[in-house]
Amino acid sequence: MICDLCYREWMTSTYFGIRNMPRTETHAGWLALEKSFPGDSPLNATAEYALPKKLIRAIDKLRLLSKDEIKFENGFRSQGRTGFWHGGSFACEIMDTDDRLREECQSSDLDRRQHDVDRKIQELLEDEYQRVGEDRVEIRMHVKNKNQTAEFTLRLRQGYVGWLVTCPQFRREAAVLEKYWSDNIRPPSQLPILIDLANGSALEALWGREKLTTKSPRRSPRSEIARTVAAKADKFLQRWGLERLCTWDLPIPAAPALTTFNQLGAASLSTGMSLFVPWYLLRHRNLTIYNLADINCFGMPLDHLDDWFEGSGKKWGADRYAKLLELYVYRDLSLMRRYPSRLSGKTEVLDQAFSAYWSGTTAVPERALRGVESVRKLRLYMDRRLRECATAVKTTLAKVAKAKKNGEP
């Protein structure tokens, strides 16, 4: 019975993972967006990110963009996905949660079907629990606890990404991998994704769609280089606890498998720890996840995550890093890239827009302005970390270029 329940939940989460994979074909929506963009320069053909509707409303209220630009941003958002990567649309549960999509009524047909499947599965689970003697009130409490845990772990994932994108060591390693990957892997729209190591590397997932022929790239000398790069990608993803990259600026951490089977299989042994806990061990609550982590992590180098584990003081928890992630994606990667001239010198007004967005009101003065100072501090902290990242990346890529010039591996 319990196995059946777990299997159903596992099928749901697997489907969720599939629907959030990038679409690599050129999307008709991208061609339409390119034509309708009112900015001075063309859209970034590599990566563009859609803004949430609440943020668009706050920006409109403050008259930061023209009517045509606001119309464009609303049209972009109406695509119902996170953004475009090499002309193909992609959805990312880290940036666009199910709750946000439902709130904005921008779910795609696939998303809506998924919500229907989730609801029906939940009804089946409640029926099964009642059939084995569970009380309806207890069932609802169980569902509530499960949802709260899911929200908590999602916020931790969001915060972790916010920390990662401003971590010099991570950005340095990501830049080196991007250089090797873009030089050797085709098409460039493909990105590293971690799969069960028993089934091969990230590159095998891409080549698995091809038929083996005498002209197959598997048999070419270049494919051996690509295999080496893919192995580096696997190692990189496992080292930083990632399941894939949505873009080179947006890493996606491995989702915890707290109530389902672990979909990463053997790969998860380096990404995290997988445990089997017999029910009889639950007699004593003194055995915590940290006790188990101390045992499992002994001898495993995790120094590169020390700053995340310890935090930068009590004020820099997962919630603030989650906001930092939104500030980075929506401000630096979206607004400042699309409208550099219009937004030049309007830093403080942008701070007001994000304050209004996070405070849950678009009626900008009073309530939103109270949070402007908090946004300013967050922006300054992010900018400082990003400058450190840029310096680290520049230095590292210069060393890579010099080594390549000298014929070094």
N, C-alpha and C positions, 0 to 999 in steps of 0.2 A: 504493500500500500504506500508506504513512505517513498519507496523507490519510484513508484509511478508518479507521485506528486513532484518529486525532484526532477524527474524526466520532463514533465510538462513545463516546469519553470525553466529548465535548461533550454528547451526548445524555444521558449519565448525570448530568453536572453540571446540565443544564437541568432534568431530572426532580427532582433534589435541591432546586433552587431553588423549583420549583412546590410541592413537598410542604411546604416551610417557610413558605409564604405564610399570612397570617392567614385564618382562616375567619370570615367576617363574619356568618353566620347565628347566631341564638341557639342555643347548644349545650344539649342535654338535660342534659349533665353539669353545666352551670353552675346550672341550676335545682335539681338535686339537691344541689349544694354549698351553695347558699344556705339550703336547708332544714336541712342537717345541721350548719351552722356553730355551734359552741358558745360563741363569743365574746360579749362584752357588747354590741357594736355590730354592725350588718350588714356584710357584705363590701362592698368597694369595687366598685361596679358598673362602673367604668371600666376598671381594671386590677388583676389579682391574679396573683401568680407562685407557682409550686409550688416547694417545697424539695426538694433532693436527698435520697435515702434515708439516705445516710451522715450528713448533718447532722441529720436527724430522729432518728436513733439516738443521736447525741451529745447532743442536747437532751433526749431521753427519759432517758438515763443520768444527766444532771444534774438531772432533775426540774424543768426550767424550765416545762413545760406539764403540764396535767392529762391523765389517760388519754383523756378525750373529745377533747381538743384534739390529742393525738398521733394518735388514730384518724382525726380529720378530716384532718390533714396527710398521713397515709399514703393516705387515700382520694383526696385532691387529687392526690397524686403518681401514683396508679394510673391517672389519666387518660392518662398517657403523653405529655403535651405540656408546653410551658414554662409556660403560664398561660392566662388569659382576658382578652380585650379587648372591652369592651362586650358581654359575654355569649357571644362567639365564641372558640373555642379557637385557640391559635396555637403553633407550634413555632419555636424559634430555635436554630440550630446554634451560635451563639456561647455560649449558656448550657448547652444540652443537646447535647453532641457525640454522634456515633454510638456511640462507645465507652461513654459513660455510659449511654445508653439500653440498649445490649446488656448492660452490667454489671448494670443494675437489672431487666432483663427487662421493661421497660415500653414496648418499641417497639409502635407500632400495627401493624395489619395492613398498612397502606401502607408503613410503615418496614421491616417484615420482607420484604415483596415487593421493596423497593428493595435490601435487603442481598442477596437472592437474585440480583437482576439484576446488582449489582456483582460478585458472585462469578463468575457465568457470563461476564460481560464480561471479567473478569480471566483466566479460563481460555481464552477465545477469543484474547485478546491474547498469552498465553504460546504458544499453538499457532501464531499468526501469526509471532511472533518466531522460533520454532524453524524454521518453514518457510523463513524467509529466511536461516537459517544461524546464528542466535544460540545460544550455549551455555546450557543450563538454569541452571547456576550463575550466569552473568552476568545472566540474566533475573531471577533471584531477587534479586540484588544491586541491579538496576535498580529493582525493585518496592520493596525496602527503602529505597533512597535517596529514591524518590518519596514514600513514606509519611512518612519523616522530614522531608522538605521540607514536606509538607502539615501535619504536626504543628507545625513551627516557624512557618509562616505563620499557622496558626490561633491559636497563642499570641500572636503579634504583633497579630492582629486583636482578640483578647480584651483585651490590654493597651491597645490604642488606644482601645477603648470605655471602659475604666476611666479613662483619661486624659480622654476627651471629657466624660463625665458629671460630672467635677469641674473642668472648664475654664470659668471665668466667661464668657469671650467666646462660647464655643459655647452655653452655657445661655442667655445673653442673646439671641442670635440665634434659638435654637430657641423661646424663649418668645414672641418677637414673631411668628414664623411660626405658632406654635400659635394665637395670638390671631386672626390674620387667617384662618387655615385654618378654625378652628372657627366663625367668624362667617359664612363664605361657602360652605363645602363640606358637602354632605349626601350620604349619612348621616355622622354624626360618627365612625362606626367606621372609615371609610376614612382611610388615612394616605398621606403622600407616598411614592412609589416612583419610582426613576429608571429610565427605559427608553431605548432607542435614540432619540436626538433626531430621526433621520430619520423616525421613525414618530409623532412628536408628543410632547406633554408628559405629565407624570404625570396630569393631568386627562383627557387624551384616552384614557388607558388605562382610566379609569373609565367615561367616556361611550361608549367603543367598544362596550359591551354594549347600548346603547340603540338603538332604531330611530328614524330621523329622521322626525319628524312636525311639523306646524305648531305643536304644543304642546311641542316638545322644548326643554329648558332651554338647548340650544345657541343658540336664537334669541332668548332673553330677555335683557334688559339685565343681569340679575343674572349671567348666564353670562359676560359680558365681565369682570365683577369676579372671578369664579371663575377665569377664564383668567389674569388678572393674578396672582392668588394662586398658581396652579399654576406659573407662570413663576418666581415667587419661590422656590417649593419646589424646582424644578429647580436653580436657582442655588445654593441653600443646600446641597443634597445634593452637588453637584459641588464646591463650595468646600471641604467637609469630607471629601470622599472616601467618601461613603456611597452605598449602593445602595437603601436603604429605611429606614423606621422601623418597628420592631415595636410600640412604644408611644412616647409622647412622651418617656419616660425611658430608652428602650432603642434607640439608633441601631445600625444594622448597616452596617459598612464594606464597600465593594466587595471582592469576593473576587478575589484575584490570578488571572490566567489564564496560568500559567507553562507549562502543557503543552496547553492547549486554546485554541479560538477565544474571543475576548473577547465575552461576551454583551451588554455594554452598548453596543457599537457606537460611534457618534460621541460619545455621552455620555462615554465614557471619556477623551476628549481633554482634558477639564477635570478629571476625577476622578484621572487618573494619566497615564502615558505608554504608548503602544502602539508596539512596535518590530518591525521586520523585520530579522533578523540573518542574512545569508547564511552558509552553513556555512564558507566559506573564511576568514571573519573569526576563526574559532576557533583559528587558528594561534598567535596570541599571547594569552596569558592576562593580559597587563597591562591590557587593555581591560576595565574593570570596569563594573558597573551605575552606580556613582557618577560615572564619567567621562561616561557617556551621560546621566545625570540632570542634570549640570551644563550640558550642551549644551541639553537639552530644556527645562529649567526657567528658562533665562536670560530675564529680562524678565517672568517669571510671579510675581506676589506670593504668597509662601507664609509671610509673617511670622507669620500666625496659628497656624502649626504649629511655630514655633521651639522652644517649650517641650517639645514631644513629640520633636522631632529631637535636641535637646540633652540632654533628661532632667533630672531634679532631683538630679543627682549620681549616682555609680555605683550607689548602693543602690536607685535607683528605675528599674529596667529594666522590660521588658514583663511579666515574670513577676509582679512586685509589683503592677503596675497591673491585671493579670488577676485577682489575688486581691482587689484593691480593688473591682473590678467585682462579684465575688461577694458581698463584704461589703455593698456598697451595695444590690444587688438583694435578697439573702436577709435581711439584717438590717433596713435602713431601709425598703425598699419592701414587705417581706413581714411579717416578725415584728413589728416595732414598730408597723406599721399595724393588724395583726390583733389583737394582744394588748398594747395600750399599758399597761393597768392592771397586768396580771400581770407584765410584764417591767420595770416601773418600778423603778429602784434595783438592777437585776440586771446592770448593764453588765459587771462583771468576770466573772460566771458565763457570760455570753454569749461573752465573749472566750475562755473555756475551751472552750466548745462549738465555736467556729470553729477553735481550735487543734487540737482532737481531730479535727475534720473534715478539716483540711488535712494532718495528720500521718499520716492513714491508719489511725488506731486509734480505737476507741470505748471502749477500756478505761480511760477518763480517768484516773487520776492521772498517774504519772510522765512518760511520754514526751510526752503532750499538754501538760502544764503547762510543759514547757521552752519551748514556743513561744508561751505566753500573752503574754509581754512583746513579742514581735514583732507579735502581733495588736493589742495595745494601741497600739503606735506607729503601725501602719497605720490603726487607727480614728481616732486623734487627727489624723493627717495628712489623712485623708478628711474628717473633720468640719470641719477648718479650711478646706479647699478648698470644701466645700459651703456653708459660711457666706458665703464670698466670692461664690459663685455666687448665693445667695439675695439678697444685697445688690445685685449687678449686675442681676439680673432685676427686682427691685422698682423700682430707679431707672429702668430702661429702660421698663418697662410704664407707669410714672407719666408719662414723657415722651410715650409713645404716646397715652395717654388724654388728656393735655393738648392734644396736636396735633389729635386727633380732635374735641375739644370746640371748638377754635378753627377748625375747618374746614380744617386743613392736610392735605396728602396724606401 
